[in-house]
């Protein structure tokens, strides 16, 4: 009976249609006798790309600290790195093209770096500095899908 309950519980947990996967890591710190805890949560961002968009977000002390967003496309993919500061966010975009096609990508060597840009935005998504000619504007979708503070 106990084994049946464990099987049902594991099937229920794996079949849940959840949009996030939570992995928690912790680091100890002796400053102010606090234990700092970093949390890494992976979110799917809908409406950006039909091939998928994944955000891996790091929280420190329950506040958003950094994020790595991967956008997968038919002819290439992009990696956006967000670093969250108190008054602004630094964004670094790297766009990659596939050597052949999406199905032939098995490792990083199957990608060709096409472009890299870095700029800063405010917490509304407005560009503050180094406005690039071309950039991927998914801040609205990011803000709708990812909480900036954990409860």
Buried (B, 14 or more C-beta within 10 A) or exposed (E): EEEEEEEEEEEEEEEEEEEEEEEEEEEEEEEEEEEEBBBBBBBBBEEBBEEBBBBBBBBBEEEBBBBBBBBBBEEBBBBBBBEBEEEBBBBBBBBBEBEEEBEEBEEEEBBEEEBEBBBBBEEEBEBEEEEBEEBBEBBEBBEEBBBBEEE
